[in-house]
Structures are given as structure tokens and as C-alpha cells.
């Protein structure tokens, strides 16, 4: 019988950097694209925001087709 592994827990996380999204409400999800060195964030109002991970400059932001649905 295998021993149970504990799931790590953290009491807090400190941001390395903070960036505001144009046209955004709260951020729902964040992803990193290693191939293009980009960070993407999905906001609650149905916008996707993409930044260059090296310069931290926003590449684009656009409304998704399902923006009228609840995310």
C-alpha cells in the first residue's frame, strides 16, 4: 500500500510584479506560453490580455466571442 503524499500549502504569495489590464475586471485565469514567451490573462468580463513576458508590455487585448456568458 502506497503512503499518502501531502499536498503543499502556502500561507501567502507575493507578487513579483503587478500589471493592470486594459478594459478588464478581475482576472479569472493566467497562462504562460513558453514558445512565444507570452503571458495571457482572462478577465471576468470576457477579455483576453496578452503580454510579452520579457518586456512586460501588453501585446493585445480583445473581447472573446462568448463575453456575454458568465465566465
N, CA, C and O atoms as a GROMACS GRO file, in nm:
protein
  284
    1UNK      N    1   0.084  -0.118   0.000
    1UNK     CA    2   0.000   0.000   0.000
    1UNK      C    3   0.089   0.125   0.000
    1UNK      O    4   0.179   0.137   0.084
    2UNK      N    5   0.065   0.216  -0.091
    2UNK     CA    6   0.147   0.336  -0.104
    2UNK      C    7   0.112   0.437   0.005
    2UNK      O    8  -0.004   0.451   0.044
    3UNK      N    9   0.214   0.507   0.053
    3UNK     CA   10   0.192   0.611   0.154
    3UNK      C   11   0.130   0.733   0.088
    3UNK      O   12   0.159   0.765  -0.027
    4UNK      N   13   0.044   0.801   0.163
    4UNK     CA   14  -0.019   0.923   0.111
    4UNK      C   15   0.084   1.035   0.103
    4UNK      O   16   0.166   1.052   0.194
    5UNK      N   17   0.079   1.110  -0.006
    5UNK     CA   18   0.165   1.226  -0.019
    5UNK      C   19   0.087   1.349   0.022
    5UNK      O   20  -0.030   1.365  -0.013
    6UNK      N   21   0.153   1.435   0.096
    6UNK     CA   22   0.087   1.558   0.137
    6UNK      C   23   0.091   1.660   0.024
    6UNK      O   24   0.190   1.672  -0.048
    7UNK      N   25  -0.018   1.733   0.011
    7UNK     CA   26  -0.025   1.840  -0.087
    7UNK      C   27   0.032   1.965  -0.021
    7UNK      O   28  -0.010   2.000   0.089
    8UNK      N   29   0.127   2.032  -0.087
    8UNK     CA   30   0.185   2.151  -0.023
    8UNK      C   31   0.083   2.263  -0.010
    8UNK      O   32  -0.003   2.281  -0.097
    9UNK      N   33   0.092   2.337   0.098
    9UNK     CA   34   0.006   2.454   0.118
    9UNK      C   35   0.093   2.576   0.142
    9UNK      O   36   0.207   2.563   0.189
   10UNK      N   37   0.041   2.690   0.112
   10UNK     CA   38   0.116   2.815   0.126
   10UNK      C   39   0.030   2.914   0.201
   10UNK      O   40  -0.090   2.925   0.177
   11UNK      N   41   0.091   2.986   0.293
   11UNK     CA   42   0.015   3.082   0.371
   11UNK      C   43  -0.004   3.214   0.295
   11UNK      O   44  -0.102   3.285   0.320
   12UNK      N   45   0.087   3.247   0.203
   12UNK     CA   46   0.072   3.368   0.124
   12UNK      C   47   0.160   3.361  -0.001
   12UNK      O   48   0.256   3.284  -0.007
   13UNK      N   49   0.126   3.440  -0.097
   13UNK     CA   50   0.204   3.451  -0.220
   13UNK      C   51   0.227   3.599  -0.244
   13UNK      O   52   0.134   3.679  -0.238
   14UNK      N   53   0.349   3.635  -0.272
   14UNK     CA   54   0.380   3.775  -0.301
   14UNK      C   55   0.400   3.793  -0.450
   14UNK      O   56   0.468   3.714  -0.515
   15UNK      N   57   0.341   3.897  -0.503
   15UNK     CA   58   0.355   3.926  -0.646
   15UNK      C   59   0.495   3.978  -0.676
   15UNK      O   60   0.549   4.060  -0.602
   16UNK      N   61   0.552   3.930  -0.785
   16UNK     CA   62   0.680   3.982  -0.831
   16UNK      C   63   0.660   4.113  -0.906
   16UNK      O   64   0.744   4.202  -0.903
   17UNK      N   65   0.546   4.123  -0.972
   17UNK     CA   66   0.510   4.243  -1.047
   17UNK      C   67   0.358   4.250  -1.056
   17UNK      O   68   0.289   4.148  -1.050
   18UNK      N   69   0.306   4.371  -1.070
   18UNK     CA   70   0.162   4.391  -1.084
   18UNK      C   71   0.139   4.473  -1.210
   18UNK      O   72   0.205   4.575  -1.232
   19UNK      N   73   0.046   4.428  -1.291
   19UNK     CA   74   0.018   4.495  -1.418
   19UNK      C   75  -0.132   4.508  -1.434
   19UNK      O   76  -0.204   4.411  -1.414
   20UNK      N   77  -0.181   4.626  -1.470
   20UNK     CA   78  -0.324   4.645  -1.492
   20UNK      C   79  -0.359   4.603  -1.634
   20UNK      O   80  -0.282   4.623  -1.727
   21UNK      N   81  -0.477   4.544  -1.648
   21UNK     CA   82  -0.529   4.505  -1.778
   21UNK      C   83  -0.614   4.618  -1.833
   21UNK      O   84  -0.694   4.676  -1.759
   22UNK      N   85  -0.598   4.650  -1.960
   22UNK     CA   86  -0.686   4.746  -2.025
   22UNK      C   87  -0.823   4.682  -2.038
   22UNK      O   88  -0.832   4.566  -2.078
   23UNK      N   89  -0.929   4.752  -2.005
   23UNK     CA   90  -1.067   4.704  -2.021
   23UNK      C   91  -1.100   4.582  -1.936
   23UNK      O   92  -1.190   4.506  -1.972
   24UNK      N   93  -1.030   4.560  -1.827
   24UNK     CA   94  -1.051   4.436  -1.752
   24UNK      C   95  -1.122   4.458  -1.620
   24UNK      O   96  -1.114   4.563  -1.557
   25UNK      N   97  -1.192   4.353  -1.581
   25UNK     CA   98  -1.240   4.342  -1.445
   25UNK      C   99  -1.142   4.247  -1.375
   25UNK      O  100  -1.024   4.245  -1.412
   26UNK      N  101  -1.185   4.173  -1.280
   26UNK     CA  102  -1.097   4.078  -1.212
   26UNK      C  103  -1.046   3.971  -1.308
   26UNK      O  104  -1.115   3.934  -1.403
   27UNK      N  105  -0.926   3.922  -1.282
   27UNK     CA  106  -0.866   3.818  -1.366
   27UNK      C  107  -0.915   3.682  -1.320
   27UNK      O  108  -0.913   3.651  -1.201
   28UNK      N  109  -0.958   3.602  -1.415
   28UNK     CA  110  -1.011   3.468  -1.387
   28UNK      C  111  -0.904   3.359  -1.399
   28UNK      O  112  -0.902   3.265  -1.320
   29UNK      N  113  -0.816   3.372  -1.498
   29UNK     CA  114  -0.713   3.270  -1.522
   29UNK      C  115  -0.590   3.335  -1.586
   29UNK      O  116  -0.600   3.438  -1.653
   30UNK      N  117  -0.475   3.272  -1.562
   30UNK     CA  118  -0.349   3.319  -1.619
   30UNK      C  119  -0.276   3.198  -1.677
   30UNK      O  120  -0.278   3.090  -1.619
   31UNK      N  121  -0.211   3.218  -1.792
   31UNK     CA  122  -0.134   3.110  -1.854
   31UNK      C  123  -0.005   3.168  -1.913
   31UNK      O  124   0.001   3.286  -1.949
   32UNK      N  125   0.096   3.084  -1.922
   32UNK     CA  126   0.225   3.124  -1.979
   32UNK      C  127   0.252   3.039  -2.102
   32UNK      O  128   0.242   2.916  -2.097
   33UNK      N  129   0.287   3.105  -2.214
   33UNK     CA  130   0.323   3.036  -2.338
   33UNK      C  131   0.475   3.040  -2.350
   33UNK      O  132   0.532   3.144  -2.384
   34UNK      N  133   0.539   2.928  -2.323
   34UNK     CA  134   0.686   2.923  -2.326
   34UNK      C  135   0.742   2.944  -2.467
   34UNK      O  136   0.848   3.004  -2.483
   35UNK      N  137   0.672   2.895  -2.568
   35UNK     CA  138   0.720   2.907  -2.707
   35UNK      C  139   0.732   3.052  -2.751
   35UNK      O  140   0.830   3.089  -2.817
   36UNK      N  141   0.635   3.134  -2.715
   36UNK     CA  142   0.634   3.275  -2.757
   36UNK      C  143   0.674   3.370  -2.645
   36UNK      O  144   0.679   3.491  -2.666
   37UNK      N  145   0.703   3.316  -2.525
   37UNK     CA  146   0.738   3.399  -2.409
   37UNK      C  147   0.630   3.504  -2.383
   37UNK      O  148   0.658   3.623  -2.371
   38UNK      N  149   0.505   3.457  -2.375
   38UNK     CA  150   0.391   3.546  -2.352
   38UNK      C  151   0.311   3.500  -2.230
   38UNK      O  152   0.307   3.381  -2.197
   39UNK      N  153   0.250   3.596  -2.164
   39UNK     CA  154   0.159   3.570  -2.052
   39UNK      C  155   0.020   3.613  -2.098
   39UNK      O  156   0.001   3.722  -2.150
   40UNK      N  157  -0.078   3.525  -2.077
   40UNK     CA  158  -0.216   3.556  -2.114
   40UNK      C  159  -0.302   3.555  -1.988
   40UNK      O  160  -0.285   3.470  -1.901
   41UNK      N  161  -0.395   3.649  -1.980
   41UNK     CA  162  -0.488   3.655  -1.867
   41UNK      C  163  -0.630   3.668  -1.921
   41UNK      O  164  -0.655   3.743  -2.015
   42UNK      N  165  -0.721   3.595  -1.860
   42UNK     CA  166  -0.863   3.600  -1.896
   42UNK      C  167  -0.935   3.676  -1.786
   42UNK      O  168  -0.926   3.637  -1.670
   43UNK      N  169  -1.005   3.783  -1.821
   43UNK     CA  170  -1.077   3.862  -1.721
   43UNK      C  171  -1.224   3.821  -1.718
   43UNK      O  172  -1.276   3.762  -1.813
   44UNK      N  173  -1.289   3.853  -1.608
   44UNK     CA  174  -1.429   3.814  -1.588
   44UNK      C  175  -1.525   3.874  -1.690
   44UNK      O  176  -1.632   3.819  -1.714
   45UNK      N  177  -1.487   3.987  -1.750
   45UNK     CA  178  -1.576   4.048  -1.848
   45UNK      C  179  -1.552   3.995  -1.990
   45UNK      O  180  -1.599   4.054  -2.087
   46UNK      N  181  -1.479   3.883  -2.003
   46UNK     CA  182  -1.464   3.817  -2.132
   46UNK      C  183  -1.356   3.872  -2.222
   46UNK      O  184  -1.361   3.853  -2.343
   47UNK      N  185  -1.257   3.938  -2.165
   47UNK     CA  186  -1.145   3.987  -2.243
   47UNK      C  187  -1.024   3.899  -2.217
   47UNK      O  188  -1.004   3.851  -2.105
   48UNK      N  189  -0.943   3.878  -2.321
   48UNK     CA  190  -0.814   3.812  -2.303
   48UNK      C  191  -0.706   3.918  -2.324
   48UNK      O  192  -0.714   3.999  -2.417
   49UNK      N  193  -0.608   3.915  -2.238
   49UNK     CA  194  -0.499   4.013  -2.240
   49UNK      C  195  -0.369   3.936  -2.254
   49UNK      O  196  -0.346   3.838  -2.183
   50UNK      N  197  -0.283   3.980  -2.346
   50UNK     CA  198  -0.158   3.910  -2.371
   50UNK      C  199  -0.042   4.008  -2.357
   50UNK      O  200  -0.044   4.117  -2.414
   51UNK      N  201   0.061   3.965  -2.279
   51UNK     CA  202   0.181   4.046  -2.260
   51UNK      C  203   0.303   3.969  -2.303
   51UNK      O  204   0.306   3.846  -2.296
   52UNK      N  205   0.404   4.042  -2.347
   52UNK     CA  206   0.534   3.984  -2.370
   52UNK      C  207   0.597   3.962  -2.232
   52UNK      O  208   0.607   4.056  -2.154
   53UNK      N  209   0.639   3.840  -2.202
   53UNK     CA  210   0.690   3.807  -2.069
   53UNK      C  211   0.826   3.869  -2.042
   53UNK      O  212   0.862   3.889  -1.926
   54UNK      N  213   0.902   3.901  -2.143
   54UNK     CA  214   1.034   3.959  -2.122
   54UNK      C  215   1.029   4.109  -2.099
   54UNK      O  216   1.100   4.161  -2.014
   55UNK      N  217   0.943   4.179  -2.174
   55UNK     CA  218   0.934   4.325  -2.160
   55UNK      C  219   0.817   4.368  -2.073
   55UNK      O  220   0.811   4.483  -2.029
   56UNK      N  221   0.724   4.277  -2.048
   56UNK     CA  222   0.602   4.302  -1.970
   56UNK      C  223   0.516   4.411  -2.034
   56UNK      O  224   0.443   4.482  -1.965
   57UNK      N  225   0.525   4.424  -2.166
   57UNK     CA  226   0.440   4.518  -2.239
   57UNK      C  227   0.322   4.442  -2.297
   57UNK      O  228   0.337   4.329  -2.345
   58UNK      N  229   0.204   4.504  -2.292
   58UNK     CA  230   0.083   4.438  -2.342
   58UNK      C  231   0.088   4.432  -2.494
   58UNK      O  232   0.104   4.534  -2.561
   59UNK      N  233   0.074   4.311  -2.547
   59UNK     CA  234   0.077   4.288  -2.691
   59UNK      C  235  -0.060   4.314  -2.751
   59UNK      O  236  -0.072   4.381  -2.854
   60UNK      N  237  -0.165   4.262  -2.686
   60UNK     CA  238  -0.300   4.285  -2.735
   60UNK      C  239  -0.402   4.255  -2.626
   60UNK      O  240  -0.371   4.193  -2.524
   61UNK      N  241  -0.522   4.299  -2.649
   61UNK     CA  242  -0.636   4.261  -2.568
   61UNK      C  243  -0.757   4.262  -2.659
   61UNK      O  244  -0.772   4.351  -2.743
   62UNK      N  245  -0.844   4.164  -2.643
   62UNK     CA  246  -0.962   4.159  -2.728
   62UNK      C  247  -1.075   4.087  -2.655
   62UNK      O  248  -1.053   4.008  -2.563
   63UNK      N  249  -1.196   4.117  -2.697
   63UNK     CA  250  -1.314   4.056  -2.641
   63UNK      C  251  -1.333   3.917  -2.702
   63UNK      O  252  -1.316   3.899  -2.823
   64UNK      N  253  -1.367   3.823  -2.621
   64UNK     CA  254  -1.394   3.687  -2.670
   64UNK      C  255  -1.538   3.676  -2.717
   64UNK      O  256  -1.623   3.754  -2.674
   65UNK      N  257  -1.566   3.581  -2.806
   65UNK     CA  258  -1.699   3.566  -2.864
   65UNK      C  259  -1.806   3.539  -2.760
   65UNK      O  260  -1.921   3.580  -2.777
   66UNK      N  261  -1.771   3.470  -2.652
   66UNK     CA  262  -1.869   3.432  -2.551
   66UNK      C  263  -1.869   3.529  -2.434
   66UNK      O  264  -1.906   3.492  -2.323
   67UNK      N  265  -1.828   3.653  -2.457
   67UNK     CA  266  -1.814   3.751  -2.349
   67UNK      C  267  -1.945   3.777  -2.277
   67UNK      O  268  -1.944   3.816  -2.160
   68UNK      N  269  -2.058   3.757  -2.343
   68UNK     CA  270  -2.187   3.783  -2.277
   68UNK      C  271  -2.226   3.673  -2.179
   68UNK      O  272  -2.317   3.691  -2.099
   69UNK      N  273  -2.158   3.558  -2.186
   69UNK     CA  274  -2.185   3.449  -2.093
   69UNK      C  275  -2.105   3.469  -1.965
   69UNK      O  276  -2.004   3.540  -1.964
   70UNK      N  277  -2.149   3.408  -1.858
   70UNK     CA  278  -2.074   3.415  -1.732
   70UNK      C  279  -1.949   3.331  -1.744
   70UNK      O  280  -1.954   3.217  -1.789
   71UNK      N  281  -1.837   3.389  -1.704
   71UNK     CA  282  -1.711   3.314  -1.706
   71UNK      C  283  -1.688   3.253  -1.571
   71UNK      O  284  -1.588   3.186  -1.550
   0.00000   0.00000   0.00000
